[in-house]
Amino acid sequence: MRLLLLLLFVQKVDLYIQNQHLPICANCKFYGPNDKCTKFGEVNIITGKYNYETADSVRNDEEKCGEYAIYYKKKDNQNLPICANCKFYGPSDKCTKFGEVNIITGKYNYETADSVRNDEEKCGEYAIYYKKNDFKFITIPLKITNYFFTENYVIILTFLFVKIFLNL
């Protein structure tokens, strides 16, 4: 009986994150420095400087953007893949997916990542050939590797010699 009474008085409490379904000002193209909204404000007619309203005041005013962000515009290029995270991204900002082989020397001449992303027939703005580099955490620039070995070759050779000698 006590359990039944307890269940009658216990209310179901829904815990959730409020406003998570609403647009975020920081992701809007009108969001400016110092939490300002560049969509709303005024121009000083003497100095010509723009005085923008704060994003907070604009979102709290239903006659402006309001709670539901009626003037929200998603920033351009916000969710596009970054070339530096692609498995085809090579040294000197080159894209190893696009290039050609010099038939005389046999060397590869790759195009720059910038030119590939600006060419819609290649990767383009939306990076249609993008492949995530799952091994990025172990890639080391060549200059650092060369520096490490040239500065520490005596230690490395000694270690290898001892390791080989002790295993015999």
C-alpha positions as CSV (number, residue, x, y, z in Angstrom):
1,M,0.0,0.0,0.0
2,R,2.8,2.4,0.9
3,L,4.5,1.7,-2.5
4,L,1.3,2.5,-4.3
5,L,1.0,5.8,-2.5
6,L,4.6,6.6,-3.2
7,L,4.1,5.9,-6.9
8,L,1.1,8.2,-7.0
9,F,3.1,11.1,-5.7
10,V,6.2,10.7,-7.7
11,Q,6.2,12.7,-10.9
12,K,8.1,11.8,-13.9
13,V,10.9,14.3,-14.4
14,D,12.2,14.7,-17.9
15,L,15.8,15.9,-17.9
16,Y,17.0,17.2,-21.2
17,I,19.2,19.9,-22.6
18,Q,17.1,23.0,-23.3
19,N,17.3,24.8,-26.7
20,Q,19.5,22.1,-28.3
21,H,17.1,22.1,-31.3
22,L,17.6,25.8,-31.9
23,P,20.2,27.4,-34.2
24,I,23.4,28.5,-32.5
25,C,24.5,32.1,-33.0
26,A,28.2,31.2,-33.2
27,N,27.4,29.1,-36.3
28,C,25.6,32.0,-38.0
29,K,27.3,34.1,-40.7
30,F,26.1,37.3,-39.0
31,Y,27.9,36.4,-35.7
32,G,30.8,38.8,-35.2
33,P,33.6,39.4,-32.8
34,N,32.7,40.1,-29.1
35,D,29.4,38.3,-29.3
36,K,27.9,40.9,-31.7
37,C,25.3,40.3,-34.4
38,T,26.3,42.0,-37.6
39,K,22.7,41.8,-38.9
40,F,21.4,44.4,-36.4
41,G,22.8,47.7,-35.3
42,E,23.3,51.2,-36.5
43,V,25.9,53.4,-38.2
44,N,27.3,56.4,-36.5
45,I,26.6,59.2,-39.0
46,I,29.5,61.2,-37.7
47,T,32.3,58.6,-37.6
48,G,30.8,56.0,-40.0
49,K,31.5,53.2,-37.5
50,Y,29.1,50.3,-37.1
51,N,27.6,49.7,-33.7
52,Y,26.3,46.2,-33.7
53,E,23.9,44.8,-31.1
54,T,24.9,41.9,-28.9
55,A,23.8,38.5,-30.1
56,D,22.1,37.9,-26.7
57,S,19.9,41.0,-27.1
58,V,19.0,40.1,-30.7
59,R,17.9,36.6,-29.7
60,N,15.9,37.8,-26.8
61,D,14.0,40.3,-29.0
62,E,11.2,38.6,-31.0
63,E,11.0,41.6,-33.4
64,K,14.6,40.9,-34.4
65,C,16.0,37.4,-34.6
66,G,14.2,36.0,-31.6
67,E,14.4,32.6,-29.9
68,Y,13.9,30.7,-33.1
69,A,16.6,32.7,-35.0
70,I,14.5,33.7,-38.0
71,Y,17.4,35.5,-39.7
72,Y,19.9,32.7,-39.1
73,K,22.1,31.9,-42.0
74,K,24.6,29.0,-41.7
75,K,28.3,30.0,-42.2
76,D,29.7,29.2,-45.6
77,N,32.2,26.2,-45.6
78,Q,31.4,25.4,-42.0
79,N,31.2,21.6,-42.4
80,L,33.4,21.0,-45.4
81,P,36.3,18.6,-45.1
82,I,39.8,20.0,-44.5
83,C,42.5,19.0,-46.9
84,A,45.1,18.6,-44.2
85,N,43.0,15.8,-42.7
86,C,42.8,13.9,-46.0
87,K,44.9,10.9,-46.8
88,F,45.9,12.4,-50.1
89,Y,47.3,15.6,-48.5
90,G,51.1,15.5,-49.0
91,P,54.1,17.7,-48.2
92,S,54.3,21.3,-49.3
93,D,50.5,21.5,-49.4
94,K,50.2,19.1,-52.4
95,C,47.4,16.8,-53.2
96,T,48.8,13.3,-54.1
97,K,45.5,12.3,-55.7
98,F,46.1,14.7,-58.7
99,G,49.3,15.0,-60.6
100,E,51.4,13.6,-63.3
101,V,54.6,11.7,-63.8
102,N,57.5,13.2,-65.5
103,I,58.4,10.7,-68.2
104,I,62.0,11.7,-68.3
105,T,62.9,11.7,-64.6
106,G,60.0,9.5,-63.3
107,K,59.3,12.0,-60.5
108,Y,55.7,12.8,-59.5
109,N,54.5,16.4,-59.9
110,Y,51.5,16.9,-57.7
111,E,49.1,19.8,-57.9
112,T,48.6,22.1,-54.9
113,A,45.7,21.3,-52.6
114,D,44.4,24.8,-53.1
115,S,44.2,24.5,-56.9
116,V,42.5,21.0,-56.6
117,R,39.8,22.4,-54.2
118,N,39.2,25.3,-56.5
119,D,38.7,23.1,-59.5
120,E,35.2,21.5,-59.6
121,E,36.3,18.9,-62.1
122,K,38.8,17.6,-59.5
123,C,38.0,17.6,-55.8
124,G,36.1,20.9,-55.8
125,E,34.7,22.9,-52.9
126,Y,32.9,19.9,-51.4
127,A,36.0,17.7,-51.5
128,I,34.3,14.8,-53.4
129,Y,37.5,12.7,-53.3
130,Y,38.2,13.3,-49.6
131,K,39.3,10.3,-47.6
132,K,40.0,10.6,-43.9
133,N,43.6,10.0,-42.9
134,D,43.1,7.4,-40.1
135,F,46.9,7.4,-39.5
136,K,47.4,11.1,-39.1
137,F,48.6,10.8,-35.5
138,I,51.8,9.0,-36.7
139,T,52.7,11.1,-39.7
140,I,55.8,13.1,-39.0
141,P,57.1,15.9,-41.3
142,L,60.2,14.9,-43.1
143,K,62.3,17.8,-41.8
144,I,61.7,16.7,-38.2
145,T,62.6,13.1,-39.0
146,N,65.8,14.1,-40.7
147,Y,66.8,16.5,-37.9
148,F,66.2,13.7,-35.3
149,F,68.4,11.2,-37.1
150,T,71.2,13.6,-38.0
151,E,71.4,14.9,-34.4
152,N,71.1,11.4,-32.7
153,Y,72.7,9.0,-35.1
154,V,75.5,8.1,-32.7
155,I,73.0,7.1,-30.0
156,I,70.8,5.2,-32.5
157,L,73.7,3.3,-34.0
158,T,75.1,2.4,-30.6
159,F,71.7,1.1,-29.5
160,L,71.3,-1.0,-32.6
161,F,74.9,-2.4,-32.3
162,V,74.3,-3.4,-28.6
163,K,70.9,-4.9,-29.5
164,I,72.3,-7.0,-32.3
165,F,75.4,-8.0,-30.3
166,L,73.3,-9.1,-27.2
167,N,70.9,-11.1,-29.3
168,L,73.6,-13.3,-30.8
